[in-house]
Amino acid sequence: MLAAQIRLQGFVCDKAIGAKKDAKRSRPDYAVWVLNCGNARYRVSRAPDMAAKVDPLR
């Protein structure tokens, strides 16, 4: 689901390998995930009824 959402927002995720919730950055109604793709890693912040905030990681 995260990979599909960032693709809709114009980011490239060739193959979604996995995602892990970032418990330190997450809070109620604002989930933060680290998404591992075949070609990149992203920090994806999601709030209800809003587009995800996507930060490429190195």
PyMOL Python script that loads the backbone (N, CA, C, O; Angstrom):
from pymol import cmd

cmd.read_pdbstr("""\
ATOM      1  N   MET A   1       0.817  -1.181   0.000  1.00  0.00           N
ATOM      2  CA  MET A   1       0.000   0.000   0.000  1.00  0.00           C
ATOM      3  C   MET A   1       0.870   1.258   0.000  1.00  0.00           C
ATOM      4  O   MET A   1       0.563   2.211  -0.716  1.00  0.00           O
ATOM      5  N   LEU A   2       1.949   1.281   0.788  1.00  0.00           N
ATOM      6  CA  LEU A   2       2.827   2.452   0.809  1.00  0.00           C
ATOM      7  C   LEU A   2       3.505   2.658  -0.536  1.00  0.00           C
ATOM      8  O   LEU A   2       3.603   3.785  -1.020  1.00  0.00           O
ATOM      9  N   ALA A   3       3.971   1.572  -1.139  1.00  0.00           N
ATOM     10  CA  ALA A   3       4.640   1.687  -2.437  1.00  0.00           C
ATOM     11  C   ALA A   3       3.686   2.234  -3.487  1.00  0.00           C
ATOM     12  O   ALA A   3       4.073   3.086  -4.286  1.00  0.00           O
ATOM     13  N   ALA A   4       2.463   1.767  -3.498  1.00  0.00           N
ATOM     14  CA  ALA A   4       1.477   2.261  -4.463  1.00  0.00           C
ATOM     15  C   ALA A   4       1.200   3.740  -4.238  1.00  0.00           C
ATOM     16  O   ALA A   4       1.049   4.496  -5.198  1.00  0.00           O
ATOM     17  N   GLN A   5       1.133   4.156  -2.991  1.00  0.00           N
ATOM     18  CA  GLN A   5       0.849   5.556  -2.694  1.00  0.00           C
ATOM     19  C   GLN A   5       1.981   6.466  -3.156  1.00  0.00           C
ATOM     20  O   GLN A   5       1.717   7.520  -3.734  1.00  0.00           O
ATOM     21  N   ILE A   6       3.236   6.085  -2.915  1.00  0.00           N
ATOM     22  CA  ILE A   6       4.317   6.973  -3.344  1.00  0.00           C
ATOM     23  C   ILE A   6       4.467   6.971  -4.863  1.00  0.00           C
ATOM     24  O   ILE A   6       4.874   7.977  -5.445  1.00  0.00           O
ATOM     25  N   ARG A   7       4.143   5.853  -5.507  1.00  0.00           N
ATOM     26  CA  ARG A   7       4.166   5.838  -6.981  1.00  0.00           C
ATOM     27  C   ARG A   7       3.147   6.823  -7.544  1.00  0.00           C
ATOM     28  O   ARG A   7       3.431   7.522  -8.517  1.00  0.00           O
ATOM     29  N   LEU A   8       1.967   6.883  -6.938  1.00  0.00           N
ATOM     30  CA  LEU A   8       0.944   7.833  -7.384  1.00  0.00           C
ATOM     31  C   LEU A   8       1.404   9.275  -7.204  1.00  0.00           C
ATOM     32  O   LEU A   8       0.938  10.170  -7.911  1.00  0.00           O
ATOM     33  N   GLN A   9       2.308   9.501  -6.270  1.00  0.00           N
ATOM     34  CA  GLN A   9       2.831  10.836  -6.019  1.00  0.00           C
ATOM     35  C   GLN A   9       4.081  11.136  -6.843  1.00  0.00           C
ATOM     36  O   GLN A   9       4.689  12.192  -6.672  1.00  0.00           O
ATOM     37  N   GLY A  10       4.478  10.218  -7.740  1.00  0.00           N
ATOM     38  CA  GLY A  10       5.575  10.476  -8.664  1.00  0.00           C
ATOM     39  C   GLY A  10       6.930   9.926  -8.268  1.00  0.00           C
ATOM     40  O   GLY A  10       7.919  10.204  -8.946  1.00  0.00           O
ATOM     41  N   PHE A  11       7.013   9.157  -7.194  1.00  0.00           N
ATOM     42  CA  PHE A  11       8.284   8.567  -6.781  1.00  0.00           C
ATOM     43  C   PHE A  11       8.424   7.183  -7.400  1.00  0.00           C
ATOM     44  O   PHE A  11       7.427   6.526  -7.701  1.00  0.00           O
ATOM     45  N   VAL A  12       9.670   6.741  -7.589  1.00  0.00           N
ATOM     46  CA  VAL A  12       9.938   5.444  -8.205  1.00  0.00           C
ATOM     47  C   VAL A  12      10.212   4.414  -7.115  1.00  0.00           C
ATOM     48  O   VAL A  12      11.086   4.602  -6.269  1.00  0.00           O
ATOM     49  N   CYS A  13       9.462   3.341  -7.149  1.00  0.00           N
ATOM     50  CA  CYS A  13       9.687   2.198  -6.258  1.00  0.00           C
ATOM     51  C   CYS A  13       9.543   0.955  -7.130  1.00  0.00           C
ATOM     52  O   CYS A  13       8.442   0.447  -7.340  1.00  0.00           O
ATOM     53  N   ASP A  14      10.704   0.469  -7.642  1.00  0.00           N
ATOM     54  CA  ASP A  14      10.681  -0.655  -8.574  1.00  0.00           C
ATOM     55  C   ASP A  14      10.036  -1.895  -7.973  1.00  0.00           C
ATOM     56  O   ASP A  14       9.116  -2.475  -8.551  1.00  0.00           O
ATOM     57  N   LYS A  15      10.525  -2.291  -6.815  1.00  0.00           N
ATOM     58  CA  LYS A  15      10.003  -3.490  -6.156  1.00  0.00           C
ATOM     59  C   LYS A  15       9.976  -3.220  -4.658  1.00  0.00           C
ATOM     60  O   LYS A  15      11.019  -2.993  -4.046  1.00  0.00           O
ATOM     61  N   ALA A  16       8.807  -3.243  -4.081  1.00  0.00           N
ATOM     62  CA  ALA A  16       8.685  -3.023  -2.639  1.00  0.00           C
ATOM     63  C   ALA A  16       9.222  -4.245  -1.904  1.00  0.00           C
ATOM     64  O   ALA A  16       8.710  -5.352  -2.070  1.00  0.00           O
ATOM     65  N   ILE A  17      10.249  -4.042  -1.098  1.00  0.00           N
ATOM     66  CA  ILE A  17      10.871  -5.138  -0.360  1.00  0.00           C
ATOM     67  C   ILE A  17      10.260  -5.267   1.029  1.00  0.00           C
ATOM     68  O   ILE A  17      10.055  -6.376   1.523  1.00  0.00           O
ATOM     69  N   GLY A  18       9.973  -4.138   1.652  1.00  0.00           N
ATOM     70  CA  GLY A  18       9.374  -4.181   2.982  1.00  0.00           C
ATOM     71  C   GLY A  18       9.234  -2.790   3.562  1.00  0.00           C
ATOM     72  O   GLY A  18       9.801  -1.824   3.052  1.00  0.00           O
ATOM     73  N   ALA A  19       8.472  -2.706   4.632  1.00  0.00           N
ATOM     74  CA  ALA A  19       8.272  -1.435   5.326  1.00  0.00           C
ATOM     75  C   ALA A  19       8.287  -1.699   6.823  1.00  0.00           C
ATOM     76  O   ALA A  19       7.810  -2.730   7.297  1.00  0.00           O
ATOM     77  N   LYS A  20       8.850  -0.739   7.559  1.00  0.00           N
ATOM     78  CA  LYS A  20       8.912  -0.859   9.012  1.00  0.00           C
ATOM     79  C   LYS A  20       8.459   0.461   9.617  1.00  0.00           C
ATOM     80  O   LYS A  20       8.902   1.532   9.203  1.00  0.00           O
ATOM     81  N   LYS A  21       7.576   0.370  10.596  1.00  0.00           N
ATOM     82  CA  LYS A  21       7.072   1.575  11.251  1.00  0.00           C
ATOM     83  C   LYS A  21       8.173   2.193  12.112  1.00  0.00           C
ATOM     84  O   LYS A  21       8.858   1.492  12.856  1.00  0.00           O
ATOM     85  N   ASP A  22       8.331   3.494  12.004  1.00  0.00           N
ATOM     86  CA  ASP A  22       9.296   4.250  12.803  1.00  0.00           C
ATOM     87  C   ASP A  22       8.575   4.716  14.069  1.00  0.00           C
ATOM     88  O   ASP A  22       7.904   5.748  14.066  1.00  0.00           O
ATOM     89  N   ALA A  23       8.718   3.956  15.136  1.00  0.00           N
ATOM     90  CA  ALA A  23       7.980   4.230  16.374  1.00  0.00           C
ATOM     91  C   ALA A  23       8.379   5.557  17.008  1.00  0.00           C
ATOM     92  O   ALA A  23       7.548   6.208  17.640  1.00  0.00           O
ATOM     93  N   LYS A  24       9.638   5.970  16.851  1.00  0.00           N
ATOM     94  CA  LYS A  24      10.089   7.232  17.448  1.00  0.00           C
ATOM     95  C   LYS A  24       9.446   8.441  16.788  1.00  0.00           C
ATOM     96  O   LYS A  24       9.131   9.419  17.465  1.00  0.00           O
ATOM     97  N   ARG A  25       9.246   8.389  15.481  1.00  0.00           N
ATOM     98  CA  ARG A  25       8.701   9.537  14.751  1.00  0.00           C
ATOM     99  C   ARG A  25       7.180   9.499  14.642  1.00  0.00           C
ATOM    100  O   ARG A  25       6.553  10.526  14.383  1.00  0.00           O
ATOM    101  N   SER A  26       6.589   8.338  14.836  1.00  0.00           N
ATOM    102  CA  SER A  26       5.136   8.208  14.727  1.00  0.00           C
ATOM    103  C   SER A  26       4.453   8.749  15.971  1.00  0.00           C
ATOM    104  O   SER A  26       5.030   8.777  17.058  1.00  0.00           O
ATOM    105  N   ARG A  27       3.216   9.175  15.786  1.00  0.00           N
ATOM    106  CA  ARG A  27       2.371   9.595  16.900  1.00  0.00           C
ATOM    107  C   ARG A  27       0.926   9.296  16.509  1.00  0.00           C
ATOM    108  O   ARG A  27       0.672   8.931  15.361  1.00  0.00           O
ATOM    109  N   PRO A  28      -0.016   9.438  17.420  1.00  0.00           N
ATOM    110  CA  PRO A  28      -1.406   9.127  17.065  1.00  0.00           C
ATOM    111  C   PRO A  28      -1.862   9.928  15.841  1.00  0.00           C
ATOM    112  O   PRO A  28      -1.611  11.130  15.752  1.00  0.00           O
ATOM    113  N   ASP A  29      -2.516   9.273  14.924  1.00  0.00           N
ATOM    114  CA  ASP A  29      -3.018   9.865  13.678  1.00  0.00           C
ATOM    115  C   ASP A  29      -1.921  10.396  12.771  1.00  0.00           C
ATOM    116  O   ASP A  29      -2.210  11.194  11.879  1.00  0.00           O
ATOM    117  N   TYR A  30      -0.669   9.982  12.963  1.00  0.00           N
ATOM    118  CA  TYR A  30       0.425  10.386  12.082  1.00  0.00           C
ATOM    119  C   TYR A  30       1.469   9.280  12.115  1.00  0.00           C
ATOM    120  O   TYR A  30       2.331   9.250  12.994  1.00  0.00           O
ATOM    121  N   ALA A  31       1.384   8.372  11.151  1.00  0.00           N
ATOM    122  CA  ALA A  31       2.279   7.222  11.107  1.00  0.00           C
ATOM    123  C   ALA A  31       3.469   7.520  10.204  1.00  0.00           C
ATOM    124  O   ALA A  31       3.321   8.109   9.133  1.00  0.00           O
ATOM    125  N   VAL A  32       4.647   7.105  10.649  1.00  0.00           N
ATOM    126  CA  VAL A  32       5.867   7.277   9.865  1.00  0.00           C
ATOM    127  C   VAL A  32       6.449   5.894   9.616  1.00  0.00           C
ATOM    128  O   VAL A  32       6.633   5.102  10.540  1.00  0.00           O
ATOM    129  N   TRP A  33       6.737   5.617   8.336  1.00  0.00           N
ATOM    130  CA  TRP A  33       7.252   4.321   7.919  1.00  0.00           C
ATOM    131  C   TRP A  33       8.543   4.508   7.142  1.00  0.00           C
ATOM    132  O   TRP A  33       8.738   5.539   6.497  1.00  0.00           O
ATOM    133  N   VAL A  34       9.426   3.520   7.198  1.00  0.00           N
ATOM    134  CA  VAL A  34      10.595   3.469   6.322  1.00  0.00           C
ATOM    135  C   VAL A  34      10.304   2.366   5.312  1.00  0.00           C
ATOM    136  O   VAL A  34      10.153   1.198   5.668  1.00  0.00           O
ATOM    137  N   LEU A  35      10.230   2.763   4.044  1.00  0.00           N
ATOM    138  CA  LEU A  35       9.898   1.845   2.955  1.00  0.00           C
ATOM    139  C   LEU A  35      11.163   1.499   2.189  1.00  0.00           C
ATOM    140  O   LEU A  35      11.866   2.390   1.712  1.00  0.00           O
ATOM    141  N   ASN A  36      11.458   0.208   2.068  1.00  0.00           N
ATOM    142  CA  ASN A  36      12.603  -0.259   1.298  1.00  0.00           C
ATOM    143  C   ASN A  36      12.123  -0.770  -0.048  1.00  0.00           C
ATOM    144  O   ASN A  36      11.305  -1.686  -0.131  1.00  0.00           O
ATOM    145  N   CYS A  37      12.650  -0.157  -1.102  1.00  0.00           N
ATOM    146  CA  CYS A  37      12.340  -0.581  -2.467  1.00  0.00           C
ATOM    147  C   CYS A  37      13.609  -1.149  -3.089  1.00  0.00           C
ATOM    148  O   CYS A  37      14.693  -1.015  -2.523  1.00  0.00           O
ATOM    149  N   GLY A  38      13.480  -1.776  -4.239  1.00  0.00           N
ATOM    150  CA  GLY A  38      14.637  -2.334  -4.916  1.00  0.00           C
ATOM    151  C   GLY A  38      15.658  -1.282  -5.303  1.00  0.00           C
ATOM    152  O   GLY A  38      16.851  -1.575  -5.371  1.00  0.00           O
ATOM    153  N   ASN A  39      15.213  -0.072  -5.555  1.00  0.00           N
ATOM    154  CA  ASN A  39      16.100   0.979  -6.042  1.00  0.00           C
ATOM    155  C   ASN A  39      16.319   2.121  -5.057  1.00  0.00           C
ATOM    156  O   ASN A  39      17.185   2.960  -5.304  1.00  0.00           O
ATOM    157  N   ALA A  40      15.579   2.194  -3.955  1.00  0.00           N
ATOM    158  CA  ALA A  40      15.680   3.338  -3.046  1.00  0.00           C
ATOM    159  C   ALA A  40      15.044   3.021  -1.698  1.00  0.00           C
ATOM    160  O   ALA A  40      14.363   2.010  -1.532  1.00  0.00           O
ATOM    161  N   ARG A  41      15.286   3.920  -0.732  1.00  0.00           N
ATOM    162  CA  ARG A  41      14.623   3.872   0.580  1.00  0.00           C
ATOM    163  C   ARG A  41      13.931   5.205   0.786  1.00  0.00           C
ATOM    164  O   ARG A  41      14.451   6.254   0.406  1.00  0.00           O
ATOM    165  N   TYR A  42      12.754   5.155   1.391  1.00  0.00           N
ATOM    166  CA  TYR A  42      11.976   6.368   1.622  1.00  0.00           C
ATOM    167  C   TYR A  42      11.441   6.382   3.043  1.00  0.00           C
ATOM    168  O   TYR A  42      11.129   5.337   3.614  1.00  0.00           O
ATOM    169  N   ARG A  43      11.338   7.586   3.608  1.00  0.00           N
ATOM    170  CA  ARG A  43      10.597   7.782   4.855  1.00  0.00           C
ATOM    171  C   ARG A  43       9.241   8.331   4.433  1.00  0.00           C
ATOM    172  O   ARG A  43       9.162   9.385   3.802  1.00  0.00           O
ATOM    173  N   VAL A  44       8.192   7.625   4.776  1.00  0.00           N
ATOM    174  CA  VAL A  44       6.841   7.987   4.359  1.00  0.00           C
ATOM    175  C   VAL A  44       6.035   8.349   5.603  1.00  0.00           C
ATOM    176  O   VAL A  44       5.846   7.525   6.498  1.00  0.00           O
ATOM    177  N   SER A  45       5.565   9.595   5.643  1.00  0.00           N
ATOM    178  CA  SER A  45       4.751  10.078   6.759  1.00  0.00           C
ATOM    179  C   SER A  45       3.318  10.200   6.277  1.00  0.00           C
ATOM    180  O   SER A  45       3.047  10.842   5.262  1.00  0.00           O
ATOM    181  N   ARG A  46       2.402   9.582   7.007  1.00  0.00           N
ATOM    182  CA  ARG A  46       1.004   9.552   6.584  1.00  0.00           C
ATOM    183  C   ARG A  46       0.088  10.099   7.664  1.00  0.00           C
ATOM    184  O   ARG A  46       0.187   9.734   8.836  1.00  0.00           O
ATOM    185  N   ALA A  47      -0.800  10.977   7.244  1.00  0.00           N
ATOM    186  CA  ALA A  47      -1.854  11.503   8.108  1.00  0.00           C
ATOM    187  C   ALA A  47      -3.180  11.228   7.401  1.00  0.00           C
ATOM    188  O   ALA A  47      -3.222  11.201   6.171  1.00  0.00           O
ATOM    189  N   PRO A  48      -4.254  11.024   8.147  1.00  0.00           N
ATOM    190  CA  PRO A  48      -5.544  10.726   7.519  1.00  0.00           C
ATOM    191  C   PRO A  48      -5.980  11.822   6.545  1.00  0.00           C
ATOM    192  O   PRO A  48      -5.826  13.011   6.822  1.00  0.00           O
ATOM    193  N   ASP A  49      -6.518  11.409   5.417  1.00  0.00           N
ATOM    194  CA  ASP A  49      -7.100  12.297   4.406  1.00  0.00           C
ATOM    195  C   ASP A  49      -6.117  13.309   3.828  1.00  0.00           C
ATOM    196  O   ASP A  49      -6.529  14.378   3.379  1.00  0.00           O
ATOM    197  N   MET A  50      -4.832  12.989   3.831  1.00  0.00           N
ATOM    198  CA  MET A  50      -3.827  13.876   3.248  1.00  0.00           C
ATOM    199  C   MET A  50      -2.852  13.049   2.418  1.00  0.00           C
ATOM    200  O   MET A  50      -2.715  11.842   2.617  1.00  0.00           O
ATOM    201  N   ALA A  51      -2.178  13.718   1.485  1.00  0.00           N
ATOM    202  CA  ALA A  51      -1.129  13.045   0.724  1.00  0.00           C
ATOM    203  C   ALA A  51       0.025  12.715   1.668  1.00  0.00           C
ATOM    204  O   ALA A  51       0.252  13.410   2.658  1.00  0.00           O
ATOM    205  N   ALA A  52       0.740  11.659   1.348  1.00  0.00           N
ATOM    206  CA  ALA A  52       1.879  11.269   2.173  1.00  0.00           C
ATOM    207  C   ALA A  52       3.039  12.232   1.947  1.00  0.00           C
ATOM    208  O   ALA A  52       3.233  12.744   0.845  1.00  0.00           O
ATOM    209  N   LYS A  53       3.802  12.467   3.002  1.00  0.00           N
ATOM    210  CA  LYS A  53       5.049  13.220   2.883  1.00  0.00           C
ATOM    211  C   LYS A  53       6.133  12.181   2.671  1.00  0.00           C
ATOM    212  O   LYS A  53       6.294  11.274   3.487  1.00  0.00           O
ATOM    213  N   VAL A  54       6.880  12.306   1.578  1.00  0.00           N
ATOM    214  CA  VAL A  54       7.874  11.307   1.212  1.00  0.00           C
ATOM    215  C   VAL A  54       9.252  11.955   1.204  1.00  0.00           C
ATOM    216  O   VAL A  54       9.473  12.962   0.532  1.00  0.00           O
ATOM    217  N   ASP A  55      10.175  11.366   1.956  1.00  0.00           N
ATOM    218  CA  ASP A  55      11.560  11.839   2.001  1.00  0.00           C
ATOM    219  C   ASP A  55      12.470  10.703   1.559  1.00  0.00           C
ATOM    220  O   ASP A  55      12.510   9.661   2.215  1.00  0.00           O
ATOM    221  N   PRO A  56      13.210  10.881   0.448  1.00  0.00           N
ATOM    222  CA  PRO A  56      14.185   9.856   0.057  1.00  0.00           C
ATOM    223  C   PRO A  56      15.299   9.766   1.104  1.00  0.00           C
ATOM    224  O   PRO A  56      15.767  10.788   1.604  1.00  0.00           O
ATOM    225  N   LEU A  57      15.716   8.554   1.429  1.00  0.00           N
ATOM    226  CA  LEU A  57      16.809   8.322   2.374  1.00  0.00           C
ATOM    227  C   LEU A  57      18.019   7.819   1.606  1.00  0.00           C
ATOM    228  O   LEU A  57      17.888   7.288   0.504  1.00  0.00           O
ATOM    229  N   ARG A  58      19.186   7.988   2.185  1.00  0.00           N
ATOM    230  CA  ARG A  58      20.413   7.508   1.529  1.00  0.00           C
ATOM    231  C   ARG A  58      20.842   6.197   2.089  1.00  0.00           C
ATOM    232  O   ARG A  58      21.854   5.644   1.657  1.00  0.00           O
TER     233      ARG A  58
END
""", "prot")
cmd.dss("prot")
cmd.show_as("cartoon", "prot")
cmd.util.cbc("prot")
cmd.orient("prot")
